[in-house]
């Protein structure tokens, strides 16, 4: 047995002086050769206690110290205890004993009869400081009692001393491997090797790099990943043992007790070089199922990944868990219904309410990764809704920075385990929606919690290396919220109201107004809920919310009192379409209502069709306008020109038109790349975006990334692009293997951002003005692009399937001939027919051919062969004369669709 420190205490009275091996005083190391093996020992200032291998407990009391300070008298005493003692720890003058039954006793030098301490039960460890003691229970709770003058009890700032055991709440939920104490400081060691210290720190004995006392447990970060397996404390110093047998010491070194051949204090853990080559197995300093699931610390200490000591690598990016063990355990529990029910009850009733909102350390957060595996089993059996709701509440109780740590751990989960977390809150959300569909209830507040968690998980997923598909987050039939049981019942009540024909009783109007107000208030709340959490919505559901947002603005700004303030009609001539449009937009002051279009010398009334045609025509002219605002690339896509000479407000007006097209739910196909919509949504553009816009340019950059060092250097590239420096002094900085990724990133940034910064800023300003509702932000870039530029997924067979007839029957020759001619049309001719019928060849999102209901009606003319077909774009109606032959039909129809820009009905 090795010892070091104050040499006047050689041997501690355990052996005679000839039993000591005298070491050189300068080395500060002595060897004690005991007669019989010692199973456990602890040393204090005036007492030393140990358990021999035969199970007997003895303690040595310091009885007398001679005046010269060189000799000390010690007296050995036996301990008489009715319970078998498993462990002990010494304070200044007292000893705390731990019995086999898990009870705690206290022993002083005045008596060898131990007395029980409080009502502590199921204790598995004890430790003593000078005047304070610590106990660790089987369920992971830590209790302290005694003096608290320097915060050594860990109860928090300003807490008084106490003679009865008090729980250290800040350690709740942490799976602990060991507790220990020194003079006036204490330590706790987790199963994953994390170290927490608190109390007196005047000599740096907490290892935190300073000398400030800590009234509550603080993590010793510099010991992370050291695989600490044991800690022991002296009066003002601390010793740490690692799994590899290395010893670190810190704190006071005034007696050489740190083993560094120095009397200097160490504020951080320092390796004891004297012990290199000798694998230390024990250290000591002076003064030192239902139950599982009810205790967060026990649960957090379960299912550890001990392969290659991975649990010792616990950090912000590694939980130290093997969740496959947890999954197997819960699947086994599922086979025993009563046990699973009891576990569910304990977790719901005891564990979840006990979780702290401000836990310390990563290990406490493991429970939030383990519980979803239990929920997965329960939800499969249709009985996990209530506990999932409680689990959601526990997560949302976490303070922001701890919730951020949990999100970091979520991001490291494999797909399978991450998907389990998502499915838990997805299932809960779906259950709430189902209840609202069949019961008159409002789960709006609960949905806000689960939707919020799903949105957080969605954001985490977007940062993961391997992402699960976005449809995993979509909650089906979300649009049905607008027609819930509550809304249906209120509408029924509305229809049952009796109207007083005489007009003398206002009850009908008052009650109907109240019901309508309730319906509107409910729908407004649902709208606010859904628009804030777009991840739960598929594209169709987003379009429903988008339409509701549009209707809200329409209701507010198109009423009688307000409508006259907004001049919403644009009168244009087809020959001077772009100039007329720009002139009127410059004069327009109100943009809060949908645009209406009137073509000069035409009778069409804009009920939607004229606007569709208007924006379709504008799309062609904007690409060729002068001064040029857009440049068409080899890909056929358009991007802002970098040569803005002669341009005044055209970029702003371009954005204004795009915003108005979106607000009017019309298509303005300017062939923009996805990059534009990413920029509008505040997302980062990448090399992939440049590949879409300029394939050749991007392939050159990819070549730089892919080739070896010799090729890259031979390219003789510098940080320049068309005479512009990508970074300061870029002309003098060559592109190498080391910095080529940076070069490519800067090149892409210059091309898609910096070179068009002013142009895009003007465009974005106009876009926001043209589309006054910000609900479009809930769409993904791909969805927003389709919303503005239209859907080019042509399901031509659906057009015939959904067609209706007025004045004709499907079996009539004229109808059969029409579909025969249409089927033989080329793809371009079919698109022209679509433009003739609807005003555009790219249908807005939500108006795909599968949903388009075309009506074919008889023109009703006797000389049918003299007339061309007509189209009513607003009602998607084809007015078709009853031609005498299929050839005449083909000729007239082709002429009509080819010249529809010149004539046609709205």
N, C-alpha and C positions, 0 to 999 in steps of 0.2 A: 504494500500500500504506500503510495507516494503522498507527501505533504510538503507544503511550502508556506512561507510567511514568517510570523514573529517567532524566532527560535527559542525564546524563553519558555515556550509552551511545548517543547519537544515531547512527543509521545502521548500527551493528553492524559497521562496516568493509566494508559491501557496496558503498557508493558514496563518491565524494569529497564533501567538505563542501558544495561548490556544488550537489550533487544533492539536497540536503535543502530542503524547504519549511518554513521556520521558522514554527511556529504560536505563538500567545500561550501563554506558560508556564502561565497560570492555567487554560487549557482542558485541559491535559494531553494534547493531541492533536498529533501530528506526521505529515507526509506524506513518504514516501520514493518518489522517482521512479527506478525501475531502468531500465537500458539495454535489457535483454532480458526477456521475460516469464518469470515464475517459476511452474513447475508445482506445486511442493510445497516447503514450508519448515518448519523447526523450529529453535527457539532454546533454548540452555541458558545456564548462567552463564558458562562459558569457551569455549563452542563454538556456532557457528551452521552449520547444514547445509541445503542446498537442492538441488533438482533443477530444472534449467532446462528450457525447452520443447524443447530439442534432445536431451534425455535424458541429458545429462552431469551428473555428481554432483560437487559441490564442498562443502567445509566450511571455515569460517573459525575459526581458533583465536585466543583472546585471549592474546597473547604478553607484553604489558607494560603496566602502568598507572603513570603518572607520580605522583609524590608529592603533587602538588596535587589529585589525584583528578579532574581535568577532562579529561585526554586519555588515550586508550587505543590501543594498537597492536594491530592484528589482521592475521593472515597467512592468505591463501587457499591451500588445498591441493586438488589433484585426488585422486580416489579410484580406485585400480586394483583392479577386481574382475572375476573371470572370468564371473560371472553378472550379467545385467541387473538393475539395482536399480529397483524400482517405488515404494518408499516408505522413509522414514527418520524417526527421532525422536532428539532430543538429550537427554542427561542433563546432569549437572553438568560433566563433562569427557569424556564418552563419547557415541558415536553408535551406535544400533542400526539396521541396514539390513535390508530385506526384499527378497529376490530374486524374480524372475519365476517361479522354480520353487517358491516357497513356503518357502525356507530362510531362516534368520536368521543375521546376522553382526554382530560387534561391532567398533567402530573407536574408537581413542583418539588423543589429540593427539600421542602419541609415534611413531605409525606410520600410514601411509596404506594398510596391507595388512590388510583385514578378516579376522577369525577366526570360524569357525562357533560357534554357541551350541547346546550340547547336541545332542539328536537330534530337534529340532523339525522337523516336516514339514507341508506343506499349510497354512502360516500365511498369513493374509490381511491382518493388521494387526499393527503393533508400536507401542509407546509407552514413553517413558522418564520417570522421575522423577529426582531428584538422584542417588540411589544405588540405584535399583531399576528394573526393566523389566517390561513386560507384552507378551504375544503372544496373538492370537486366531486359532484355527485354522478351517479351512473347515467342520468339523463342529460348530462352536460352542463348543469348549472354550477356556478361558482359562488361561494359564500365567503365573506370575510368578517372578521371581528377584531376588536382591540383598539390600539392607539391609531389615530388618523391625523397626526400633526403635520405630516408631509404628503398627505394624499395616498398613503400606502394601502388603504382599503379599496381604492379604485371606485368609490361611490359617486365621484363628481365633485366639483368645486364647492367648498363651504360645508360639506357634510361633517357632522361631529363624530367623535370616537364613540364606540358602542361595545357593550359586553356580550351582545347577542348576535348571532350570525345574520348578515344582511346579504341579499343577492347582488351580484355585480351585473346589472342589467345590460350594460354595453357589450358584454361578452355573450349575451344570449344568442343562441343559434350557431355559435362557432364550435366545431368539433375539436375538442381539446385532447391532447395527449398527455400534458403535464402542467402542473402548477408548482411554483416555487417562490420563496421569499428570502430577502436579505435583512439588513438592519432595519431600514425604513423604506424599502422598495420591494416590488413584487413583479413576477413574470408569469406569463401563460404561454404554452407552446401548443400549436395546433397539430393535427394529424398530418398535415401537409408541410410541416416544418416552418410555418410562419410564427414569428415571435412578437408578443405584445408585452410592454413594460409600463409600470406606473409607480408613482411615489417619489421619494427623494432622489435627486439627480445632481447633487452638489459636486460630485467627483466624476460625473459622466457615467455612473453605474447603469443607466438605462440604455447606453449605447446609441443615443440619438444624435450625437455630434454636438451637444450643447450641455449646459449645466442648469437647465430650467426644470423645476419639479413638474410632474404630471399628475393631476388629481384623478385621471381616468385612463384606462388602457390606451396606449399609443403603439402603432406598429413600428417595429425596428426594421426598416426597409432594407438596410444594408446586409441583413442576414437572409434575405430572400434568396431562394434557389441554392442555399448552402446545405440543404438536407439536414437541418438541425434535428437531433433526436433527444437531447437532454440539456437542461439548464440548471445551474446551481448558483446560489448567491451568497456572498459574504456580507460584512457590515456595509461596505461601500464599494464592493466590486462584484463582478459577475463572470461566470465561466460558462462557455457554450461548447457542447460536444456534437460533432457531426457524425453522420453515418459512416463516413470514411475513416473515422478515428482521429480526426483533427480537432484541436482544442483552440478556441478563441477566448480571450479575456478582455475585459474593459472595466473602467472605473478607477478607483484609487489604487496607486502603486507605491504608496509611501513606505510600505514594509517589504516591497519586492514580491507581494503576493500575486502579481499578474504573470510572473515567470518570464519576464522579458529582459532579465539582467539589467533592470532599470528601476528607479524609484519614481518615475514619471507617471502621471495619470494618463489614461487612454479614454478619449471621449467616444471612440468607435471601436467595434470588435477588432482585435489584432491577434494574428496567429501566434501560438506559443511554439517558437522554433526549437526549443529544448526537447520537445516531445516528438519531433519528427522521427519516423522509423519505428516508434513504439505505438501500436494501435491501442488507444485507451478505450476501456469498456465501461468505466464508471467514474464519476467525478463528484466531489463534495467540497463545499466551502464552509467556513464558519457561518452559522445563522442562515441558515437557509429558508316481443313484436308490438304490441300496443304501446309499450313504453317507448319503443324506437320512434313510432310515428307521432307520438305526442310531444316529442322533443326535437326541436329544430337542430340542436347540436348533434344529437344521435343520428338523425337522418342525414345531416350534412357530412357526417363521418362515415357513412355507409357508401357502398358502391364506388370506392376509390379505385382509380386506375394505378395499380401497383406494378404494372409491367414496366420494367426498366426504371423504376422509381419515378414514374411520371407524376404521381401525386405530390412529389416534392417540388415540381415545377409550377405549382399553382401561381397564377399571376392574372393580370387584367385580361390576358389573351388565352389563358388556359385554366379551365375549371378544376382540373385534377380528377374529374369523374370518368368512370366507365359507364355510360348511360345504358349500354347494352345489358349490363348486370341489373340495372333498375328495371328495364323493360321485361327481362325474363322473370324477375321477382314478382312484378305486378301481374304478369300473365299467369304465374303459378297461383297467386292469390285469387285470381278470377275463377279458379277451379273450386275454390272453397267459399261459397256464397256468404256464409255467416261471418267468416273471418274478414272478407272483403268489406262487408257492411260495417263491421266494427272499425276497421281501418278508416273507412270513409267518415264515419262518425267522429272518430278521434281527431282526424286531420281537420275536419270542418269545425268542430266544437272547441278544440284545444290548440292545435298547432297554428293554424292560420291567424287566429286573433292574437297570438303571442308574438308574431313576427314584428320586429322593430322597423320603424320607418327610417331609421338612420343607423344601419348596421355598420360595424367596422370590419374591414377585411373582405376579401373575395370569397372566402370559404362560407360565410354566412349566406351568400347569395346562391349557393348550390341548391338550396331547397327550391328555388324558383325554376331550376332546370329539371329537378327530379319529379316534382308534383305533376307536371303535364303528362308524364308517363302513367301515373295513376289515373288522371282524368281521361286519358285515351281509353283505358280499360273500362272505366265507369260509363263513359258516353256511348260506347258500343252497346252497353246493356241498358241504355236509355235511363240512367239514373245519376247522372253527374252534373245536372244543371245547377242545382243550388250550391254545390261545392265549387264549381267553376266560377260562379258569380262572386263567391267569397274570395277565391284566389285572385280574380281580377281586381277586387277592391284592395287586397293586400299589396299587389304590384303598384297600384296607383297611389298607395300611401307612401311609398318610398320617396325620399327627398330627391330633387332633380339630379344631383350629381351621382347618387347611388343608382338611380334608374338608368343613368347613362352608362354606368359600369355594367349593369345587367344587359343592356342593349349590346355592349361590346362582347359579352359572353354569348349572347344569342347569335351574333355574327360568326362565331367560331364553330357552331354546331354543324354536324353533318346534315345533309338534306333531310334524311329520315326523321331525325330528332327535331330539327327546326320545323318541319312540316307538322309534327305532332303538336307543337306549341301553337301554331297558327290554327290548326283544326279545332283546338279546344275553344278558342274564342269565336271562331267561325260557327261552330255548332251552337254555342250559346246565343249568338246573334240570330241564327236561323230559327231557334226555338222562340225567341221573343217575337219575331215577325209572324211565325205561325199562330201564336196566341193572339196577336193583334188582328189577324185575319179572321179568326173565328169567335173571338170574345170582344166585348166592349171594354177594352183596356188600352192604356197608353204607357208603353215601356220606353218612352223617349229618353228619360234620364239614364236608364240602364243601358240602352243602346248607345248612348253617347260614350259610356265607359268602354264597352266592348269594341265599338267602331274605332275609338281612340287607340286602343291597344292594337287592333289590326293595322291601323295606319302606322303606328310605331314599328310594328313588325315588317310592314311593307317597306318602310324607309330603311330598316336594317337590311332587308333582303336586297335592296338596290345597291348596297355597298359590299355585299358578299362576293367572294370570288366565284362561287357557283350558286346561281340564283334558282329558286324554285319558280315555276311559271306563275304569271300574274293572275291567272284565273283561279289559282288556289285561294286567293283573297276575296274573289267575287261572291257575294251573297245573292242567291237566286231569288227572283220575283221581288226584288227590292222596290220596283215601281208600284207594286200592289199596295204599298203603304199609303198611297194617295187615295186608294179605294178600300181602306180597312173597314172592319166591322163597325167601328165608331162612326165613320163617314157614312156608310150605308144606312145605319140606323137613323142618323140625323137627317139624311135625305128622305127616309121613310116618314119621319115625323113631319117634315116639311110638306110632303104630299098629302098628309092626313089633316092638315090645317083646313078649317072651314072659312071660306071668304064670305063676309057679309056683303051681299049684293047691294043693299041699301046704302052702304058707305058710312053708316052712322057709328059702327063699331070698329075701332082701330086695332083690336086685339090681333087680327090676322097679320097686319103689317109689323106690329111690334114683335110678335113671336117669330115670324119668318125672318126678320132682321137679326134676331138673337141667334137663331139656328144657323143662318148663313155666316154670321160672325164667328161662331164656334168652329164651323167647317174651315173657314179661311184661316183662323188662328192655328188650328191643328195642322193644316197643310203648310202654312208658313213655317211652323216649327220643324216639320219633317224636312222641308226644303233646306232650312238652315243646317239641320243635322247632316243631311246627305252631301251637301256641297263642301262641307268641311272635311269629309273623309272619303275622297274619291276612289281610294283603293278598293273599296267594297263593291264598286259599281262596274258592270261591264259597259261596253259602248252604248248599248241600247238604253240602259238605265241612266247613263250620263245624259243622253239625248233627252230623256224624259225630264230630268232635272233642269237641263238647259232650256227646254220649252217652257217650263214653269217659271224660270227666271225671266224669260222674255215676256210672259204673260203678266208677271208682277209689274214690270216697268210699263207695259202697255196700259195696265189698269191705272197706274199712277199718273201717267203723262198724256194719255189720249182721251181724258174725260172732257166734258164740255167746258169746264172752267179753265183748263190748262191748254187744251189742244190748239186754241187760236194763236197761242204764242209761238208755236212751232210751224214754220213753213216747211212742210215735209214733202211736197211734190216737186220733182225735178222735171222740167220741160226741156226736151232735147230734140234736135234734128238728127236723123240718121247720118246725114252727110257731114255734119260737124259735131259728131257725138262727143268726142273727148274734150274739145274746147268748150262746148256748152256745159258739160258736166263740171269741169274745173272752175269755170266762171261762177256757176251757181253755188258750188261748194265753198268758194272763197267768201261768198256773201252770207252763207248759212251760219246762224248763231246758235241754233238749238239742234242737238244731236241725240236727244233722248227718245225719239220716236222712230218707227220704221220708215224707211224711204218709200215713196210712191213715185212711179215713173209715168210720164206722159210723152209719147212720141208725137211730134208735130204732124198735123194733117192725117192722123190716124184716130180711129174711134175706140180703140181698145181701152177698157177700164182695168186698171191694175188691181187684180185680186191675188197677185202672186206670180202669175205667168209672165206679165210684162217685165217685172223686175228680174226674173230669171233670164229672160232674153237680153235685157239691158246689161247685166253684168257679164253675160256670155260674150256679147259684142265688145264690151270694154276690155275683156281679157286679151283679145286679139290686138286692139289698138295700143294698149299700154306697152306691149312688147316692141312696137315699132315707132313709138312716139319720139318727138324731138322737142327739146333736148333729151338725149338718151338718159334714162335712169336705170335701165336693166340691160345686162349683157347676156346673150344666150351662148352657153358653152357647148362643147362637142357632145355632151351627154343629152343635149336638148333642153337642159334645165337653165333657169334664169337666175342671175345674181346681180347685186348692186354694182353699178359701174364705179370704177375708181376715178374715172375722168368726169368730174362733176362740173366742168366748165359750162356756164350759161344756165345752170340749174338754180332756181330760186326756192320755191316751196313745193316743187314737184315730188320730192321724196315724202314730205308730209302728206300731200294729197294722195299719193299712192297708198300710204298706210291707212289714211282715212277711208279710202274706197274699200280696201281689204277688210277693215273693221266693220264698215257698213254692210258689206256683203255677208259677213259672218252674222251680224245682228239681224239682217233681213232673211237669214237662212237661205241664202242664195249661193251659187257657185261662182267664184272668180278664179278661173284656172290660169295662173300665171306661170305654171311649171316651176314653182320654187322647190328647192331641195329640202330635205328634212331639217337641215341645219337652221333654216330660218325659224322654224317652229320650236326648235330646241332653244334658240336664242330668246324668243318671245317668252318662253317658260322659265328662263334663267338657268338653263342647263348648259353644261360644257360641251363644246364641239370637239370632235376627234378626227383622226386620220380617216376613219371610215366615212365621215361626212364629206370630206374632200374627195374621197374615192367616188362617191355618188355624183358630185358636181363636176369634177375634173379628173376622170379616170387616168389619163396619161400622166398628168402632173403627180397624182398620188402614187402611181406605180413606180415612178422615179424615186420618190421618198421611201417607199417600201423596199426598193432595191438597196438603198443606203442602209436600211435596218438589217437586211438579210445577209449581205455579203461579208466576206472575211476582211481582216485588217488591211491586207495589201491592196485589195480592190478599193476600199473606202479611201485610203490615202491617195491612191492613183487618181481618184475623181477630182482631187484638188479643190474641194469645196470649202467655202468660208461661210460665216454666219451672216449672209446677205441674201436678199431676194429682190431682183429687179432694181438694183441700185439702192435699196433700203436696208439699213443695218437691223438685224433681228435683235441684237443687244448692243450696248455701247461698245465701241471698238470692234464690232463684229467683223469688219473687213480684214482685221489682222488675226482673227481667231480661226484656225483651220478645224475642219470637222474630222474627228477621230472616232475610234471604236468606243472610247470612253464617253464622249459627249454627243454622239450621233442621235440618241433618243431625245436629248434636249433640243438639238437642232431641228428635228422633225416636228416636235411639239411647238416650237417657236414659229416655224414656217407655217404650220396649220393655223396657229393663232393670228399670224399676220394676214394670211389669206382670208380667213373667215371672220375676223374680228377687227383688228387694228386698222387694216387698210380701208375698211368701210365703216369705221366707228361713227363718224358724223352722219353718214347716210342712214345707217340703221337707227340712230338715235331719233332722227326726224321721222323716219318711217314708224318707229315704235310709238312716238308721241301721237301721230295721226291714228294709228291702229286703236289705241286706248280711247281716243276721242270718238272714233267711229263706232266702237262697241262699248257702250257705257257700263254694261254689266261685266264684272270680272269672273263670272262663273266659268268662262271658257278655260280658266287656269286648271280646272280639275281634269281636263283631257290630257292624255299622253301626246307626245309630239306627233306620232303617227295618226292618232285620232283627230287631232286639231288640223293636220294637213288634209285629211279626207273631208273634214267638216267644211273647210274653205274651198278646196280645189275639187271636191266632188269624188264620187265613187266610180271607178272605171271597171267594176266587176259586172259585166253585162250578162244577165241570165235571160237571153232572148225568149226562151221557151216559156218563161213565167209570164211574159207579156200577153201571150195568147191564152194561157191558162186562166188569168185573172180578168180577161176582157168581158165586158158586158155589151148588150146590143139593144138599141131602141129603133124600132121600125124595121128591123131585120131579125132573122133567126140564125143561129149558128150553122144551120144546114143549107142556108140560101146559097145560090151559085156565086153571088157577088162576094159573100164572106169567104167562101172556100177559095175563090180566085184571089182575093186580097192576101190571104195567108200564104198561098202558093207563091205569089209575087214577092212577098216580104221574105219568105224563107230563102228565095234565090238571090236576094240582095247581098252584095259584098258587106264586109264589116263597116267600111266607111259609109256606105249607103244606109245601113241600118242606123248609124250614128246621126246621119243627116235627118232621117225620119224622126228620130228621138228629139232632135232639136226643133223640128217642125211641130211636133206634138206637144212638147213641154217648154220649149224656149232654150234648152241647153242639152248638150250631148253628154254632160257629166251630172248625174243626179246627186242632189244633196244627201248627206248622211241621213238615214232614216226613211228615204224615199226610193229605195232600191226597186228594181224591176219586180222583185217578188212581192212588193207592197204597192206597186203602182197599179191602179185600177183604171185601165183605158176604156172609154166608152165609144163604140162605133154607132153612129146614128145616120139615118137616111137624110140626104139633102132635100129630097122631096121635089125634084125638078122633073118636068116631062122630057126636056131635051138634055138628058143626063150627059151625053157624050160631048156637049158643048162646054161643060163646066169642069173646073179643077177641084180637087179635094180641098177642104178648109180645116183648120184646126183651131180649137178654143183652148189655148194653153193653160188658162187658169183652172179649167175643169177637166183637163186632159181628155178632150173629146175630139174625135176624128169625124168630120162631116163628109160622108162618102156617097157620091152620086151612084146610082145603080147602072153602071156602065154595061154596054151591050156585049162586050167581049173582054177577055183577060188581057189582050194586047192593048186595048184602049186604056184599061185600068192601069197597066204598067207605064204607059207613056205619060198619062196625066199625073200619076203619083210621083214619078221621077222628076217631072218638071216642077211640081209643087215643092218637093223637098229640096230641090237644087236652088230655087229662087225664093225661099221663105224669108230671106232677109229683106226682100222688097215688098212682099205683101203677105198677108195673113192676119188672122183675128187673134186678139188677146183673150 
